[in-house]
Amino acid sequence: MITPQDRELVTGIALGDGCLKRDPRFGGVTLYVSHAARQAPYAAWKLAQMNRICGTKASLNLFSDKGRYPAVRFGVTSKKVLTPVHALLYPSGVKRFTPEVFEGLGVQALALFWMDDGSLEVRRRKRPRSIKYERTGWLPVSKDPKEAEVVAEWIEALTGARASMVAHRGGMLYLRWHSRQCRLLVSAIEPLVNPCVKYKVDLTRTGTVADWLSESQRQSLAVDDKTA
């Protein structure tokens, strides 16, 4: 048995970019995680946690995403640790967000979910004598309104931040936090966010993600502000 804290870590890692796959022949479950190369420190931290919890010695590997973008990835296999998480998140073979998934999950899991899939939008509005910056948090969740509502209620219970639901192209539902609600959300998770993805919670940021990143990073890595 793993501790509740470790269960939250494993589930949190699997909520966003993490993908769980079960071997139909042997029953083992593998967690696959990949990140852009600029997020390698965050990926390495995830890997260290998974190796510790699962007692494995997996390594972080470099690869070229779509043959163009530098990226890193790892895979950790553990029947004992990952099978219960797979059964919870993939009840019919597809990732689903049900109330049972979020039972007992706290801010650590939310921070992991946000670091993977959340984004902070900064809009610059000119006024006659000043410039106003508006910040909005976005989190893509599901095409199922019930699942999006489950996630929204979980986050509000943890942070007090109330989200609105916005449908994007393709039917994906996003949760949106604006102004005070965005500040409530960010203040709850900011202490747990890895430094290499701090732009996702930096409420002082006035420019794009590319502007936030160091000059060396911008020269070597392409940054997509819509998906960063």
C-alpha positions as CSV (number, residue, x, y, z in Angstrom):
1,M,0.0,0.0,0.0
2,I,1.2,3.5,-0.8
3,T,0.6,6.5,1.4
4,P,-2.3,8.9,0.7
5,Q,0.2,11.6,-0.1
6,D,1.9,9.3,-2.7
7,R,-1.4,8.3,-4.1
8,E,-2.2,12.0,-4.7
9,L,1.1,12.5,-6.4
10,V,0.6,9.5,-8.8
11,T,-3.0,10.5,-9.6
12,G,-2.1,14.1,-10.0
13,I,0.7,13.2,-12.5
14,A,-1.8,11.0,-14.4
15,L,-4.6,13.7,-14.6
16,G,-2.9,15.9,-17.2
17,D,-0.1,14.9,-19.5
18,G,0.3,11.5,-18.0
19,C,-1.1,8.6,-19.9
20,L,-1.7,5.2,-18.3
21,K,-1.6,2.0,-20.5
22,R,-2.4,-1.5,-19.3
23,D,-0.7,-4.5,-20.9
24,P,-3.6,-6.9,-21.8
25,R,-1.3,-9.9,-21.6
26,F,0.6,-9.5,-18.4
27,G,-1.6,-6.9,-16.6
28,G,1.1,-4.4,-15.9
29,V,0.3,-0.7,-16.1
30,T,2.8,1.9,-17.5
31,L,2.7,5.6,-16.9
32,Y,4.0,7.5,-19.9
33,V,4.9,11.2,-19.5
34,S,6.4,13.6,-22.1
35,H,7.2,17.3,-21.9
36,A,8.9,20.0,-24.0
37,A,12.6,20.1,-23.4
38,R,12.3,23.5,-21.7
39,Q,10.3,21.7,-19.0
40,A,12.9,19.0,-18.4
41,P,13.4,19.9,-14.7
42,Y,9.7,19.5,-14.1
43,A,9.7,16.1,-16.0
44,A,12.8,15.0,-14.0
45,W,11.0,15.8,-10.7
46,K,8.0,13.8,-11.8
47,L,10.3,10.9,-12.7
48,A,12.1,11.0,-9.4
49,Q,8.8,10.9,-7.5
50,M,7.6,7.9,-9.6
51,N,10.8,6.0,-9.2
52,R,10.7,6.5,-5.5
53,I,7.0,5.4,-5.1
54,C,7.2,2.5,-7.5
55,G,10.8,1.3,-6.6
56,T,11.8,1.6,-10.3
57,K,14.9,3.0,-12.0
58,A,13.4,4.5,-15.1
59,S,15.3,7.3,-16.9
60,L,14.5,10.5,-18.7
61,N,15.1,10.3,-22.5
62,L,15.4,13.0,-25.1
63,F,13.5,12.8,-28.3
64,S,12.2,15.0,-31.1
65,D,8.5,15.6,-31.0
66,K,6.9,15.4,-34.4
67,G,10.5,15.3,-35.7
68,R,10.9,19.1,-35.0
69,Y,10.5,20.0,-31.3
70,P,13.1,19.0,-28.6
71,A,11.3,17.0,-25.9
72,V,11.8,14.6,-23.0
73,R,9.9,11.6,-21.9
74,F,9.8,8.6,-19.6
75,G,7.8,5.5,-18.8
76,V,7.4,3.8,-15.4
77,T,5.7,0.4,-15.0
78,S,4.2,-0.9,-11.8
79,K,1.3,-3.3,-11.5
80,K,1.0,-2.7,-7.7
81,V,1.0,1.1,-7.7
82,L,-0.6,2.0,-11.1
83,T,-3.3,-0.6,-11.5
84,P,-5.7,1.0,-9.0
85,V,-5.1,4.4,-10.5
86,H,-5.7,3.0,-14.0
87,A,-9.0,1.4,-12.9
88,L,-10.1,4.7,-11.4
89,L,-9.2,7.0,-14.3
90,Y,-9.8,4.6,-17.1
91,P,-13.0,2.6,-16.1
92,S,-13.9,1.9,-19.7
93,G,-10.4,2.1,-21.3
94,V,-10.6,5.9,-21.7
95,K,-9.6,8.6,-19.3
96,R,-12.7,9.9,-17.4
97,F,-13.1,12.5,-14.7
98,T,-15.6,11.1,-12.2
99,P,-16.2,12.2,-8.6
100,E,-14.4,9.1,-7.4
101,V,-11.2,10.2,-9.1
102,F,-11.0,13.4,-7.1
103,E,-12.0,12.0,-3.7
104,G,-9.3,12.8,-1.3
105,L,-7.2,14.8,-3.8
106,G,-5.8,18.1,-2.6
107,V,-3.9,21.1,-3.8
108,Q,-0.8,19.1,-4.8
109,A,-2.9,17.2,-7.4
110,L,-4.4,20.4,-8.6
111,A,-1.0,22.0,-9.0
112,L,0.2,19.0,-11.1
113,F,-2.9,19.2,-13.2
114,W,-2.4,23.0,-13.7
115,M,1.3,22.7,-14.5
116,D,0.5,20.1,-17.2
117,D,-2.7,21.6,-18.8
118,G,-3.4,25.0,-17.3
119,S,-2.5,28.3,-18.9
120,L,-2.4,32.0,-17.8
121,E,-3.6,34.4,-20.5
122,V,-2.4,38.0,-20.3
123,R,-4.3,40.7,-22.2
124,R,-3.0,44.3,-22.5
125,R,-5.7,46.9,-22.8
126,K,-4.9,50.5,-23.5
127,R,-6.7,53.3,-21.7
128,P,-6.4,57.0,-22.4
129,R,-3.9,57.6,-19.6
130,S,-2.8,54.0,-18.6
131,I,-2.5,50.4,-19.6
132,K,-4.6,47.7,-17.9
133,Y,-3.5,44.1,-17.8
134,E,-6.1,41.5,-17.5
135,R,-5.3,37.9,-16.5
136,T,-7.4,34.8,-17.1
137,G,-6.7,31.2,-16.2
138,W,-7.8,28.4,-18.6
139,L,-7.9,24.7,-18.1
140,P,-9.1,22.3,-20.9
141,V,-11.0,19.4,-19.2
142,S,-13.4,17.3,-21.3
143,K,-16.0,17.3,-24.0
144,D,-18.5,16.0,-21.4
145,P,-20.2,18.8,-19.4
146,K,-20.7,16.5,-16.4
147,E,-17.0,15.8,-16.2
148,A,-16.1,19.5,-16.6
149,E,-18.5,20.3,-13.8
150,V,-16.9,17.6,-11.5
151,V,-13.5,19.2,-12.0
152,A,-14.9,22.7,-11.5
153,E,-16.5,21.8,-8.2
154,W,-13.4,20.0,-7.0
155,I,-11.2,23.1,-7.7
156,E,-13.7,25.5,-6.1
157,A,-13.9,23.3,-3.0
158,L,-10.1,23.4,-2.7
159,T,-9.4,27.1,-3.6
160,G,-12.7,29.0,-3.4
161,A,-12.2,30.0,-7.1
162,R,-15.4,29.7,-9.1
163,A,-15.0,28.8,-12.8
164,S,-17.2,29.4,-15.8
165,M,-17.3,26.8,-18.6
166,V,-16.4,27.8,-22.2
167,A,-16.8,25.5,-25.3
168,H,-13.8,25.8,-27.7
169,R,-13.5,24.6,-31.3
170,G,-13.9,20.8,-31.5
171,G,-16.2,20.6,-28.5
172,M,-13.5,20.7,-25.8
173,L,-14.8,22.4,-22.7
174,Y,-12.5,24.8,-20.8
175,L,-12.8,26.1,-17.3
176,R,-12.1,29.8,-17.1
177,W,-11.2,32.0,-14.1
178,H,-11.0,35.7,-14.5
179,S,-9.8,38.6,-12.3
180,R,-10.4,37.8,-8.6
181,Q,-11.3,34.1,-9.3
182,C,-8.0,33.7,-11.2
183,R,-6.0,35.2,-8.3
184,L,-7.7,32.8,-5.8
185,L,-6.8,29.9,-8.0
186,V,-3.2,31.0,-8.6
187,S,-2.5,31.9,-4.9
188,A,-3.5,28.3,-3.9
189,I,-1.2,26.5,-6.2
190,E,1.7,28.9,-6.8
191,P,3.9,27.6,-3.9
192,L,3.8,24.1,-5.5
193,V,4.6,25.1,-9.0
194,N,8.0,24.1,-10.5
195,P,10.2,27.1,-11.4
196,C,10.5,26.2,-15.1
197,V,6.7,26.6,-15.5
198,K,6.2,29.6,-13.2
199,Y,4.9,31.6,-16.1
200,K,1.6,29.7,-15.6
201,V,1.1,31.3,-12.2
202,D,3.1,34.6,-12.5
203,L,0.5,37.3,-12.0
204,T,3.1,40.0,-12.6
205,R,3.7,38.8,-16.1
206,T,2.8,41.4,-18.7
207,G,4.0,39.8,-21.8
208,T,3.8,36.5,-23.7
209,V,5.3,33.2,-22.5
210,A,8.2,33.7,-24.9
211,D,8.9,37.1,-23.3
212,W,9.0,35.5,-19.9
213,L,11.4,32.8,-20.8
214,S,15.1,33.5,-20.8
215,E,16.9,34.8,-23.9
216,S,18.8,31.6,-24.4
217,Q,15.5,29.5,-24.2
218,R,13.8,31.7,-26.8
219,Q,16.7,31.4,-29.1
220,S,16.8,27.6,-29.0
221,L,13.2,26.6,-28.5
222,A,10.0,27.5,-30.3
223,V,7.3,28.6,-27.9
224,D,3.6,28.3,-28.7
225,D,1.8,30.7,-26.4
226,K,-1.5,29.0,-27.0
227,T,-0.4,25.6,-25.7
228,A,2.5,26.5,-23.3
